[in-house]
């Protein structure tokens, strides 16, 4: 399975133009609140750029129709975006919420009524949606949504009663405002969608790592189980097969002691003892090699052996035990 890669927006250096989107965000925030703050900053920066564009249009094409007071009123939204950005940078999240869902909607209402720009009133509609996404309690959500909805109704119904002196009207300016609402809404939706995609990629990466960890645990569990089986077989062999040659050695020594053998006789049986010890050593060595092969710690080398010679060697290990018990082992193998 190919490696699944995902970027972690909370780590790594940020480019200079990206830092504004990460104002007030730190790695100690939860993944949800980090992404929530990132989307909030993107929306705020977008609103700032739209407000600047609208204000520049007024300065360039409608300077005669706007008094200094009207220019200042049109600039209020831009100033509030900058203030909210500063609050985020210094992590004054309570003030950020207060300005975003109380002061900012009221400012939009004032701008809409004073300038009679219906497009500005439409900015209140995204504010209603933002309250559901950025506020974290039912009381705050419904309070903000109802309050902003009332402001939107007031802005639409009371525009015609505003003073003619304070509301220079321009269709292009209104279209700029409406288009700005469209841009702001699109940026919001795309930001949320991109964060969802990024989160899904992260979940996929974590799921892949979890699957790999589970596979590794399964492999280790199987290896451990194999080792346990080998251990049981080793003890079984020790309790049975190795006991036989050791018993043979014991019988030889016991016979020598009971018969009070002379030094000359002892010298004669020493080669037999040596042979029995060598058989026991070979059996131990074979047992260890077999255990290593079973737990895959040794390489298997396949070679041709003489079966008759191998069988004779094994049966010779049991010669003394056979003699004591009166048992005869016969083998029938072709030469």
N, C-alpha and C positions, 0 to 999 in steps of 0.2 A: 504493500500500500504506500503511495507516495506521501511524502511529508506534507502535513498541513501547516501552512504558515499564516500568521496573522499579526498585525501590528498592534502594539499596545500604546494608545495615545497618551498614557500617563507616564511613559518613560521615554528617554532619548531626548537629544537637544532639539529645540524648536528654532525655526528660522525667524528672522526679525519680524517679518510681516505676519507670522503665525502667532507670535506671543500675545498679540492683542486678543486673540480668540481664547487664550488659556489664562486670562487674567483672573486671579483669585482661586485657581484650581491647583490642587496639590494631591500627591499620591495617597495621603491619609484619608481622602474622601472615598466613600463606597463607589463601586463601579456605576451604579445607577445615578447617584448625585453628581458624579464627575461628568457623565455624559449629559445629564440635565443642565449642568452649568455651562458646558461647552455649547450646547444648542442655544441657551439663553444669550451667551456672548455673541454668537453668530447673528442671531436675530437683532440684537442691540446695535452691532456694527452696521448691519444692513440698513436698519432704520436711520442711523446716523448719516450714512452715505445718501440715502434718499432725501432726507431733510436738507442736507447740504446742497444737493442738486436742485431741489425746489427753491431754496433761498437764493442760489446763484442765478436761477432763471428770473426771479423777481428783480434782483439787482440789475441784471442786464437788459431786460425787456419791459419791465413795469416799474421803473424807478419813480416816474412822475405820479403814479397812482398810489404810492405808498409813503405815508408819513413816517418819521422815525419811530413813532409808537407802533405802527403796523409792522415795520421791519423787525422791531424787537419782538413783537408777538409771534411773527413767523419764524423767528430764530429760537423761540423758546424750546421747541421740540429737540432741536440740535443740542442746545445747552443741557437739557435733561438727559439726553443720551450720553453726553460726556460725563455728567455727574454720576449716572448709574454705572458707567464704566469704571469710574474712580472708586465707587463703593465696592464693586466686585474686586478690583485690584487690591484693596486694603481689607478684603474679606468682611466687609460690613453688610452681611447678608440680610439682616433685618431691615436696615435702611434701603437696601436694594429692592426688597419686596414692597416696602411702603411706597417708594417713589414709582415703582413699575406699575402697581395696580391701584394706586390712589392719585398721586400727583400727576403722573403721566396722562391717564385718561381725562382728568379734569383739564389739563393743559390743552389736550386735543379738542375738547369741547369748547374751550374759550377761543382757540384759533378758528375753529369751524364757524362759530357764531359771529366773531368779529370780522373775519375775512369773507364770510359767506361762501367758503369753498366747500362744496358738498363732498369732494374727494377726501378732505381731511376727516370728515365725520366717519367715512368708511374705515379709517384706521382703528376705530373703536371695535369693529367686528373681530379682527384678529385678537384684540386684547381679551375678548370673551373666551376665545379658544385657549389662549395662553393661561388663563386662570385655571383651567382644568388640568393642564399639563405641568405647570410649575408650582402650584400651591399644593400643600400636603395634608390638608384637613378639609373635611366636608363643609364645615362652617365657613372657612375662608373662601373655598371654591364658590359656593353658592352666593355668599355675600358679594364677592367681587363680580361674579357673572351677572347678578341682578343689578348691581350698581352701574356697571358699564353698559348694560342693556338699556337702562333708563337714560343714561347720558346719550346713547345713540339715538333714542327716540326723541329726546329733547333737541339734539343737534339738528335732526331732520325736520322737525315740526316748527321750530322757532327761528329758522334761518331768515325767513321772509320778514320778520319783525325787527331785524337788526338795523342799526342806523346806516343810511346810505353813505354817509360821510366816511364811515369806518369799514366799509365792505366793498372795495373795488373788485369787480367780478371779471374773470378772464377764463374763457373756455379751455384754452391750452393749459393753463395752470391747473384747472380742475381735472383735465385728462392726465396731467402729470401725476397728480395725487392718486387718481384711480389706478393708473398703471403702477404706481409705487406700492399700492395695496396688493396688487397682483404679484409683483416681484417679492414683496415681503412674505406673502402667504406661500409662494412657491419655494422660497428659500427655507421657510420653516418646515414645510413638508419634506423637501429633499434632505434637510439636515437630520430630521427624525428618521427618515428611511435609511440614510447612510449609516447612522449610528446603530440602527437595527441590524443592518447587514454586517457591520463590523462586530457587533455583539454575537451574531450568529456564527461568524468565522471563528471567533474566540471560543465559543461553545464547541464547535466542531474540533478545534485544536485540542481542547481539554478532553473531549470525548475520545479522540484518537490516542492521546497520552494515557488515558485511563485504560483503554483497550490494550495498549502495549504493556502497561503495568500488570494488568490481569493475566496477559499471556506469559509474562515473565514469572509471575507468581505461580501460575499453573506449571510452567517448566520446572521451577524450583521445587514445587510440591511433588511432582513426578520423580524428580531426581532424589529427593529426600525419601520418598516411598521405596525407590529402587535400592537406596543405601540400607534402609531398614530390612528389606527382603534379603539383601546380601549378608547383613549382620546375622539374621536368623539362620541363613544357610551355613555361615561360617561356624556359628555355635553348634549347629547340628553336626557338622563335619568334625569339629573338635571333640564333641562328646562321643562320637562313634569311631570315625576313621583314624584319628590320631591316637585315640585311646588304645587301639590294637597294637601298633608298634611299640608304644611305651609299655604296654603290658608284657610284650615279648621281652623287652629289656629287663623288666622287673623279674620275670620268670628265670632268666639266665642268672641274674645276680642272686636270686633267692636260692637257686639250686647250688650255686657255688658256696654260699654261706652255710647251707644245711649240710653239705657234704664235706665241709672243712677241707677244701681243696688245698693242695700244696701250691707253693709259688710257681713250680714248673707247670702245673695244670692251669693256673690262672693265666700264665703267659700264653698258653696254648689257646685259651678262649678269648683273649683280648682281640684278636682279629675279628672274631664273631661279634663281639660287642661293638667294635668299630663299624662293622658293616650294618648292624642294626641302628646305630646312631646316625649313620649316613642316610639310611632309609627314612628315619624320622625327620632328619633335616630336609631331605628332598621333598617329603610330603608337606612340611611346613612351607617350603619355598613355593611349591606348586599351589598350595592353598592361597598364599599371599598374591601370587600372580593372577590367579583366577579371580580373587576379590577385586583387584585393580581393574581387570578387564570388565567386570560386572558394573563397576561404578564409572567406567569410561575414563580412567586415569592412566591407561596403558594402551599402546598400539598393538593390534592383533597382527601377528606375522604368520601367514599360512605356509606350511611346509609339509612334505611327505615324510611319514614315519612308518616304522616297521610295527605293525599291529601286534604280531606275536611277541616281539621283544618287549613291547609296552605292557602287554597283559602279563607276561612272565615276571616283569619287574614289580607289578602291582601285587601279584599273588605271593611273591617272595616276602613282601612286607607282612603277610599274615601267616607265615610258615609256623612260627612258634605258637601262635594262638591255635592254629589248626592241630598241631601236634598235641597240645595240652587237652583240647576238647575232643580229640579223636575224629576230627573232620578232615575229609579229603576233598580238595577242590580240583576238578578236572577241567581242562580247557581243550577245545578242539578248533584249532586254527591251522590253516594251510601254511606251509613254510614259504 
